[in-house]
Amino acid sequence: MDSKSNSQSHPPQFSAIIAGNIDGRTDNIRYRQRQFHRLQASILTHLAELKEAISQDSGHSVEEVQTEVCLALKEIRSHYSGLSLEKSVQLEYRVARGEDHLNRKKGAGIVYIIPTTHTTFYSVIAALSAALAAGNCIVLELPKTTSRVTALLRSVLPRALDSDTFAISDSRPDAAFLRTTLVLDQQSSECPTGYATLELPNTLRTVAVVDRTANLQEAAVDVVQARFAFDGRSPYAPDVVLVNQFCMQPFVELVIKHAAKHLGSDNHGANSLPKRPRQASLLDKLGSEGVKVIVSGTGWGVALLQNRDSPLLRAKLSERLLLLHPVSSLDDAINLCNASGTHAATYTFAAPAAAKYVSESIDAHTAWINHVPYDILVGPVVPLSYGGNLHTRYTTEDFQVPRPQVVNQTTTTAIAKALLAGKSVQSDRTLQEILSPLPEIQQRPGHKIGYFEQGIITGGLITLTSLITIVSAAGYWVLRMR
């Protein structure tokens, strides 16, 4: 990258970011730790304002606002805890000690973050703290809007973080700048060509499966919470709940009970503004879709969908509509899900053996068994590189690139060196081993019985057992006759 030409064609704050990336100041652990301290202190100072802004923007309940804020602060603490100067120094001097450093990673450079509108505060802090811990310079896209949360973040964050490594962008920069960054777009799933991006399955659906072997009480509580919390806008709210037809009635009764309890306690803070007028949604046209509304209220509903040709069965929902659909069996649920492609997640409520079968058969990026992780309802969808991290939304590895250092030559290197030097294969035992036949499969003879052999043996045993039973019975009756 030509830093001089780029700095001249971008806003001044971008020039500072480019320079900060070149001088590598974010590589320093102590620098990152100080940035974390300043970030947390600034948020805690403005905590009451942030809560009020979130409440007024979203209309979320007091409990939901508190959940979002606490989970955001937990992201900061978790990523800060992963920074260790002692461990960093030990790894840094591996090469000096003559050791390989194969797992070495460094920050991707500049991370450009486009936050989602769902729980914006958490979504910003989760991405920001992970990218900071990974050792990156950061540009956060926060356009000037009517959002109070956005306005507050635009004021708080620049005063907390170093202007040489953090900047806020009012609008989308040109392609030339974006190509020098790692783009995290929490809103769109379309990856622009020519950009390094952290891929997110934003448009994929989430499905819940409730089997007749499930604990219906727990399933109803979790499904209702997942669908109705945060106005049903979470990407992990179940878009449809597939319920075994034999337990549909008791499950519906439990859903109605918990929906009324959940929505009845949906009290908003004293400082929250009235919600914006609700726009036309799926709730307004359920009748025309041939859906049976089981129970409904202002801006929410529970409905039963019978028609499998309905587009609702394949829709991505973003409102408080809990859609139930009956299935005849686990295989029916699996086939129905896989017919619509890959899913972002599944929630399977069933006995362990049945849950194992369903969760490994449905094509989904993540499968949760017999519970909904409530923390996943806050913030954006997890990236496709998700490796089972259950403590933070993003890992530091998401914002790093591998840069291994190799000191010691491998066996493969030694072989290539010997071959290039013209060494005879016959004179080297390692080379002879490479050309020798592969070892025999170590398997006991009894385990070599194939499918058809097993069928023949099973049939023979059944026939033999029947013959012995007949002969024994005949002998018994002959003895009695005598």
C-alpha positions as CSV (number, residue, x, y, z in Angstrom):
1,M,0.0,0.0,0.0
2,D,1.3,3.5,-0.9
3,S,0.7,5.2,2.5
4,K,1.5,8.6,1.2
5,S,-1.1,8.6,-1.7
6,N,-3.7,7.0,0.5
7,S,-3.3,9.5,3.3
8,Q,-3.8,12.3,0.8
9,S,-7.0,10.9,-0.7
10,H,-8.7,10.2,2.7
11,P,-10.1,12.3,5.5
12,P,-7.5,13.4,8.1
13,Q,-8.6,10.9,10.7
14,F,-7.9,8.1,8.2
15,S,-4.4,9.4,7.6
16,A,-3.7,9.1,11.3
17,I,-5.1,5.5,11.3
18,I,-2.9,4.5,8.3
19,A,0.2,6.0,10.0
20,G,-0.7,4.3,13.3
21,N,-1.0,1.0,11.5
22,I,2.4,1.4,9.8
23,D,4.3,2.2,13.0
24,G,2.7,-0.9,14.7
25,R,1.9,0.7,18.0
26,T,-1.0,-1.7,18.6
27,D,1.4,-4.6,18.6
28,N,2.4,-3.5,22.1
29,I,0.4,-5.4,24.8
30,R,0.7,-2.5,27.4
31,Y,-0.7,-0.1,24.8
32,R,-3.8,-2.3,24.3
33,Q,-4.3,-2.8,28.0
34,R,-4.3,1.0,28.6
35,Q,-6.8,1.4,25.8
36,F,-9.1,-1.1,27.4
37,H,-8.9,0.7,30.8
38,R,-9.8,4.0,29.1
39,L,-12.7,2.4,27.2
40,Q,-14.2,0.7,30.2
41,A,-13.8,3.8,32.4
42,S,-15.5,6.0,29.8
43,I,-18.5,3.7,29.4
44,L,-18.9,3.4,33.2
45,T,-18.9,7.2,33.5
46,H,-21.7,7.5,30.9
47,L,-23.5,4.3,31.9
48,A,-26.8,6.0,33.0
49,E,-26.9,8.1,29.8
50,L,-26.2,5.0,27.7
51,K,-29.0,3.0,29.3
52,E,-31.4,5.9,28.8
53,A,-30.4,6.3,25.2
54,I,-30.8,2.5,24.5
55,S,-34.2,2.6,26.1
56,Q,-35.4,5.6,24.1
57,D,-34.1,4.3,20.8
58,S,-35.4,0.7,21.1
59,G,-38.3,0.8,23.6
60,H,-36.8,-2.3,25.2
61,S,-37.7,-3.3,28.7
62,V,-35.5,-2.3,31.7
63,E,-34.3,-5.9,31.9
64,E,-33.4,-6.1,28.3
65,V,-31.4,-2.8,28.4
66,Q,-29.6,-4.0,31.5
67,T,-28.8,-7.3,29.7
68,E,-27.4,-5.5,26.7
69,V,-25.2,-3.2,28.8
70,C,-23.9,-5.9,31.1
71,L,-23.0,-8.3,28.2
72,A,-21.2,-5.5,26.4
73,L,-19.1,-4.8,29.6
74,K,-18.4,-8.5,29.9
75,E,-17.0,-8.5,26.3
76,I,-14.5,-5.8,27.4
77,R,-13.5,-7.7,30.5
78,S,-13.2,-11.0,28.7
79,H,-10.9,-9.7,25.9
80,Y,-8.8,-7.7,28.4
81,S,-8.3,-10.8,30.5
82,G,-6.8,-12.5,27.4
83,L,-3.9,-10.0,27.2
84,S,-0.9,-11.2,29.1
85,L,2.5,-9.4,28.8
86,E,4.4,-12.3,30.3
87,K,2.9,-14.8,27.9
88,S,3.5,-12.4,25.0
89,V,7.2,-11.9,25.9
90,Q,7.7,-15.7,26.2
91,L,6.2,-16.3,22.8
92,E,8.0,-13.4,21.2
93,Y,11.5,-14.8,22.2
94,R,10.8,-18.4,21.0
95,V,13.0,-17.8,17.9
96,A,15.8,-16.3,20.0
97,R,15.7,-19.5,22.0
98,G,15.9,-21.6,18.8
99,E,12.3,-22.7,19.0
100,D,9.6,-22.6,16.3
101,H,6.7,-20.2,16.7
102,L,4.2,-21.9,14.5
103,N,1.1,-20.4,16.1
104,R,2.2,-16.8,15.8
105,K,-0.5,-14.3,14.8
106,K,-0.7,-10.6,14.5
107,G,-3.5,-8.1,13.9
108,A,-5.0,-7.9,10.5
109,G,-4.0,-4.2,10.4
110,I,-7.0,-1.9,10.1
111,V,-10.5,-3.2,10.9
112,Y,-13.5,-1.4,9.4
113,I,-16.7,-2.1,11.5
114,I,-20.2,-1.6,10.2
115,P,-22.5,-2.2,13.2
116,T,-26.0,-3.7,13.0
117,T,-29.0,-1.8,14.2
118,H,-30.1,-4.6,16.5
119,T,-28.7,-3.9,20.0
120,T,-26.3,-1.4,18.5
121,F,-24.4,-0.7,21.7
122,Y,-23.5,-4.3,22.4
123,S,-22.8,-4.9,18.7
124,V,-20.3,-2.1,18.6
125,I,-18.5,-2.9,21.8
126,A,-18.3,-6.7,21.0
127,A,-16.5,-6.0,17.7
128,L,-14.5,-3.1,19.0
129,S,-13.1,-5.0,22.0
130,A,-12.2,-8.1,20.0
131,A,-10.5,-6.1,17.3
132,L,-8.6,-4.0,19.9
133,A,-7.4,-7.1,21.8
134,A,-6.2,-8.6,18.5
135,G,-3.9,-5.6,18.0
136,N,-5.6,-3.6,15.2
137,C,-6.3,0.0,14.3
138,I,-10.1,0.5,14.1
139,V,-12.5,2.6,12.0
140,L,-16.1,2.5,13.2
141,E,-18.9,3.5,10.8
142,L,-21.4,5.6,12.7
143,P,-23.4,7.9,10.4
144,K,-25.1,11.0,11.9
145,T,-28.7,9.8,12.5
146,T,-31.5,10.4,15.0
147,S,-30.3,7.5,17.1
148,R,-29.3,8.6,20.6
149,V,-27.1,5.6,21.1
150,T,-25.1,6.4,17.9
151,A,-24.8,10.1,19.0
152,L,-23.5,9.1,22.4
153,L,-21.0,6.6,21.0
154,R,-19.8,9.3,18.6
155,S,-19.1,11.4,21.6
156,V,-17.8,8.9,24.1
157,L,-15.5,6.6,22.1
158,P,-13.2,9.2,20.4
159,R,-12.5,10.7,23.8
160,A,-11.6,7.4,25.3
161,L,-9.4,5.9,22.6
162,D,-6.2,7.0,20.9
163,S,-7.0,9.0,17.7
164,D,-4.0,7.4,16.0
165,T,-5.5,4.0,16.2
166,F,-9.3,4.6,16.4
167,A,-11.6,6.8,14.2
168,I,-15.3,7.2,13.5
169,S,-16.5,7.5,9.9
170,D,-19.6,9.4,9.0
171,S,-20.0,7.6,5.7
172,R,-18.7,4.7,3.7
173,P,-15.1,5.4,2.5
174,D,-14.0,4.6,-1.1
175,A,-13.1,1.2,-2.3
176,A,-9.4,2.1,-2.3
177,F,-9.4,2.5,1.5
178,L,-11.6,-0.5,2.2
179,R,-9.3,-2.8,0.3
180,T,-6.6,-2.0,2.8
181,T,-8.8,-3.1,5.7
182,L,-10.6,-6.1,7.2
183,V,-14.3,-5.3,6.8
184,L,-16.8,-6.5,9.4
185,D,-20.3,-5.8,8.1
186,Q,-22.8,-6.9,10.7
187,Q,-25.7,-5.8,8.5
188,S,-25.2,-7.5,5.1
189,S,-24.2,-11.0,4.2
190,E,-22.9,-10.0,0.7
191,C,-19.2,-9.9,0.6
192,P,-17.9,-7.1,-1.7
193,T,-15.3,-8.4,-4.1
194,G,-11.8,-7.3,-3.6
195,Y,-12.3,-6.8,0.2
196,A,-11.0,-8.9,3.1
197,T,-14.2,-9.6,5.1
198,L,-15.3,-11.5,8.1
199,E,-18.2,-13.5,6.7
200,L,-21.4,-13.5,8.6
201,P,-24.5,-15.6,7.8
202,N,-26.9,-12.7,8.3
203,T,-29.7,-13.9,6.1
204,L,-29.8,-17.5,7.3
205,R,-32.8,-18.7,9.3
206,T,-33.0,-20.2,12.8
207,V,-35.2,-23.2,13.5
208,A,-36.4,-24.9,16.7
209,V,-37.5,-28.5,16.8
210,V,-39.7,-29.8,19.7
211,D,-39.9,-33.6,19.8
212,R,-42.5,-35.6,21.8
213,T,-39.6,-36.7,24.1
214,A,-38.8,-33.1,25.0
215,N,-39.4,-31.4,28.3
216,L,-42.3,-29.3,27.0
217,Q,-42.3,-26.9,29.9
218,E,-38.6,-25.9,29.3
219,A,-39.0,-25.8,25.6
220,A,-42.0,-23.4,25.7
221,V,-40.2,-21.0,28.1
222,D,-37.0,-20.9,25.9
223,V,-38.9,-20.6,22.6
224,V,-41.1,-17.8,23.9
225,Q,-38.2,-15.9,25.3
226,A,-36.1,-16.3,22.2
227,R,-38.9,-15.1,19.9
228,F,-40.3,-12.2,21.8
229,A,-37.3,-10.7,23.6
230,F,-35.8,-7.6,22.0
231,D,-38.9,-7.1,19.8
232,G,-38.1,-10.4,18.0
233,R,-35.3,-8.8,16.0
234,S,-32.5,-11.1,17.1
235,P,-31.0,-13.1,14.2
236,Y,-31.2,-16.1,16.6
237,A,-34.9,-15.8,17.3
238,P,-36.5,-19.0,15.9
239,D,-38.2,-18.2,12.6
240,V,-40.3,-21.4,12.9
241,V,-40.9,-24.0,15.6
242,L,-41.4,-27.5,14.3
243,V,-43.5,-29.4,16.9
244,N,-44.3,-33.1,16.8
245,Q,-48.0,-33.3,16.1
246,F,-48.6,-35.7,19.0
247,C,-47.6,-33.1,21.5
248,M,-48.7,-29.9,19.7
249,Q,-51.8,-29.3,21.9
250,P,-50.0,-29.4,25.3
251,F,-47.1,-27.4,23.9
252,V,-49.5,-24.7,22.5
253,E,-51.1,-24.4,26.0
254,L,-47.7,-23.9,27.6
255,V,-46.7,-21.4,24.9
256,I,-49.9,-19.3,25.5
257,K,-49.2,-19.4,29.3
258,H,-45.6,-18.2,29.0
259,A,-46.3,-15.7,26.2
260,A,-48.9,-14.0,28.4
261,K,-46.5,-13.9,31.3
262,H,-43.5,-12.7,29.2
263,L,-45.4,-9.9,27.5
264,G,-47.4,-8.9,30.6
265,S,-44.1,-8.2,32.4
266,D,-42.7,-6.2,29.4
267,N,-42.6,-3.0,31.4
268,H,-40.6,-0.1,30.0
269,G,-38.4,2.3,31.9
270,A,-39.8,5.6,33.2
271,N,-37.5,7.5,30.9
272,S,-38.3,5.5,27.7
273,L,-40.2,7.2,24.9
274,P,-43.3,5.7,23.3
275,K,-42.4,3.3,20.5
276,R,-42.5,4.5,17.0
277,P,-45.7,3.8,15.1
278,R,-45.6,0.2,14.0
279,Q,-45.3,-0.4,10.3
280,A,-47.2,-3.0,8.3
281,S,-45.8,-6.4,9.1
282,L,-46.5,-10.1,8.7
283,L,-48.8,-9.9,11.7
284,D,-51.2,-7.8,9.7
285,K,-51.5,-10.3,6.8
286,L,-51.6,-13.6,8.6
287,G,-55.2,-14.2,7.6
288,S,-54.4,-13.9,3.9
289,E,-51.6,-16.4,4.3
290,G,-53.9,-19.1,5.6
291,V,-52.4,-19.0,9.1
292,K,-54.5,-19.8,12.2
293,V,-53.8,-17.2,14.9
294,I,-53.8,-18.9,18.3
295,V,-53.3,-15.8,20.4
296,S,-52.3,-12.3,19.7
297,G,-51.9,-8.8,21.1
298,T,-50.6,-5.4,20.1
299,G,-47.5,-6.1,17.9
300,W,-47.2,-9.8,18.8
301,G,-48.8,-13.1,18.0
302,V,-48.6,-16.9,18.2
303,A,-49.8,-18.6,15.0
304,L,-50.1,-22.2,13.6
305,L,-49.1,-22.7,10.0
306,Q,-50.3,-25.8,8.4
307,N,-49.6,-25.1,4.7
308,R,-46.1,-26.2,3.7
309,D,-46.3,-24.2,0.5
310,S,-46.6,-21.0,2.4
311,P,-43.6,-18.6,1.9
312,L,-43.9,-17.9,5.7
313,L,-42.3,-21.3,6.3
314,R,-39.1,-20.1,4.6
315,A,-39.2,-16.4,5.7
316,K,-36.7,-14.7,8.0
317,L,-38.8,-13.0,10.7
318,S,-37.8,-9.8,12.5
319,E,-40.9,-9.2,14.7
320,R,-42.7,-10.8,17.6
321,L,-44.4,-13.5,15.7
322,L,-44.0,-17.1,17.0
323,L,-44.8,-19.4,14.1
324,L,-45.6,-23.1,14.9
325,H,-45.7,-25.9,12.4
326,P,-46.6,-29.6,13.0
327,V,-44.3,-32.4,11.9
328,S,-45.0,-36.1,12.0
329,S,-41.6,-37.3,13.0
330,L,-37.9,-36.3,13.5
331,D,-37.2,-37.3,9.9
332,D,-40.0,-35.1,8.7
333,A,-38.5,-32.2,10.6
334,I,-35.0,-32.9,9.3
335,N,-36.2,-33.2,5.7
336,L,-38.3,-30.0,6.0
337,C,-35.3,-28.1,7.3
338,N,-32.7,-29.3,4.8
339,A,-35.1,-28.6,1.9
340,S,-34.6,-24.9,2.6
341,G,-30.8,-25.0,2.8
342,T,-28.3,-24.1,5.5
343,H,-29.5,-22.5,8.8
344,A,-27.8,-20.1,11.1
345,A,-28.7,-22.2,14.1
346,T,-31.1,-24.9,15.5
347,Y,-32.6,-25.4,18.9
348,T,-33.5,-29.1,19.4
349,F,-35.6,-30.1,22.4
350,A,-35.7,-33.9,22.7
351,A,-34.2,-36.8,24.6
352,P,-30.4,-36.9,24.3
353,A,-30.4,-39.7,21.6
354,A,-33.0,-38.0,19.5
355,A,-31.4,-34.6,20.0
356,K,-28.1,-36.0,18.7
357,Y,-29.8,-37.4,15.6
358,V,-31.6,-34.1,14.8
359,S,-28.7,-31.7,15.5
360,E,-26.2,-33.7,13.4
361,S,-28.7,-34.2,10.5
362,I,-29.9,-30.6,10.0
363,D,-27.4,-28.4,8.2
364,A,-26.8,-25.5,10.6
365,H,-23.8,-23.5,11.6
366,T,-24.5,-24.1,15.3
367,A,-26.8,-26.5,17.1
368,W,-28.0,-26.0,20.6
369,I,-29.5,-28.9,22.5
370,N,-32.3,-28.5,25.0
371,H,-31.8,-24.9,25.7
372,V,-31.6,-21.4,24.1
373,P,-28.5,-19.5,25.1
374,Y,-30.1,-16.2,26.0
375,D,-26.9,-14.2,25.5
376,I,-26.9,-15.1,21.8
377,L,-30.1,-13.1,21.4
378,V,-28.2,-9.9,21.9
379,G,-26.0,-8.5,19.1
380,P,-25.1,-9.7,15.6
381,V,-24.9,-13.2,14.2
382,V,-21.6,-15.0,14.9
383,P,-19.1,-15.3,12.0
384,L,-18.8,-18.3,9.8
385,S,-15.4,-18.9,11.4
386,Y,-17.1,-19.6,14.7
387,G,-15.1,-22.3,16.5
388,G,-17.3,-23.0,19.5
389,N,-16.3,-20.0,21.6
390,L,-19.0,-19.6,24.1
391,H,-17.7,-16.6,26.1
392,T,-17.4,-13.8,23.5
393,R,-19.2,-12.9,20.3
394,Y,-15.9,-12.6,18.4
395,T,-12.5,-14.1,19.1
396,T,-9.2,-12.3,18.7
397,E,-8.3,-14.8,16.0
398,D,-11.2,-13.4,13.9
399,F,-9.2,-10.2,13.6
400,Q,-5.8,-11.7,13.2
401,V,-3.7,-13.2,10.4
402,P,-1.2,-16.2,10.9
403,R,2.4,-15.3,10.7
404,P,4.4,-18.4,11.8
405,Q,8.1,-18.4,12.4
406,V,10.0,-21.7,11.7
407,V,13.5,-22.2,13.0
408,N,14.0,-26.0,12.8
409,Q,13.9,-27.9,9.5
410,T,11.2,-30.6,9.3
411,T,11.6,-34.2,8.2
412,T,10.0,-33.3,4.9
413,T,12.6,-30.5,4.4
414,A,15.4,-33.0,5.0
415,I,13.9,-35.4,2.5
416,A,13.5,-32.7,-0.2
417,K,17.1,-31.6,0.5
418,A,18.4,-35.1,0.1
419,L,16.5,-35.7,-3.1
420,L,17.6,-32.4,-4.7
421,A,21.2,-33.3,-3.7
422,G,20.9,-36.5,-5.8
423,K,20.9,-38.9,-2.9
424,S,20.1,-42.5,-3.8
425,V,16.8,-43.8,-2.5
426,Q,18.4,-47.2,-1.7
427,S,20.9,-45.5,0.6
428,D,18.4,-43.8,2.8
429,R,16.0,-45.7,5.1
430,T,13.4,-42.9,5.2
431,L,13.2,-42.7,1.5
432,Q,12.8,-46.4,1.2
433,E,10.0,-46.3,3.7
434,I,8.2,-43.7,1.6
435,L,8.2,-46.0,-1.4
436,S,7.2,-49.2,0.5
437,P,3.6,-50.5,0.6
438,L,1.2,-49.0,3.2
439,P,0.8,-51.1,6.4
440,E,-2.0,-53.6,6.5
441,I,-5.3,-52.6,8.1
442,Q,-5.2,-53.8,11.7
443,Q,-8.7,-55.5,12.0
444,R,-9.7,-58.7,13.5
445,P,-11.1,-61.3,11.1
446,G,-14.6,-61.2,12.7
447,H,-14.9,-57.5,11.9
448,K,-14.5,-58.2,8.2
449,I,-18.1,-59.5,8.0
450,G,-19.9,-57.3,5.5
451,Y,-23.6,-56.2,5.3
452,F,-24.7,-59.2,3.3
453,E,-22.7,-61.7,5.3
454,Q,-24.4,-60.3,8.5
455,G,-27.8,-60.8,6.9
456,I,-27.1,-64.4,6.0
457,I,-25.8,-65.2,9.5
458,T,-28.8,-63.5,11.1
459,G,-31.2,-65.4,8.9
460,G,-29.4,-68.7,9.6
461,L,-29.5,-68.1,13.3
462,I,-33.3,-67.4,13.2
463,T,-33.9,-70.5,11.1
464,L,-31.8,-72.6,13.4
465,T,-33.5,-71.3,16.5
466,S,-36.9,-72.0,15.0
467,L,-35.9,-75.5,14.1
468,I,-34.6,-76.3,17.6
469,T,-37.9,-75.0,19.1
470,I,-39.9,-77.2,16.7
471,V,-37.8,-80.3,17.4
472,S,-38.0,-79.7,21.2
473,A,-41.7,-79.3,21.1
474,A,-42.2,-82.4,19.0
475,G,-40.0,-84.4,21.4
476,Y,-41.9,-83.2,24.4
477,W,-45.3,-84.3,22.9
478,V,-43.9,-87.7,21.8
479,L,-42.7,-88.3,25.4
480,R,-46.1,-87.4,26.8
481,M,-47.9,-89.7,24.3
482,R,-45.8,-92.6,25.5
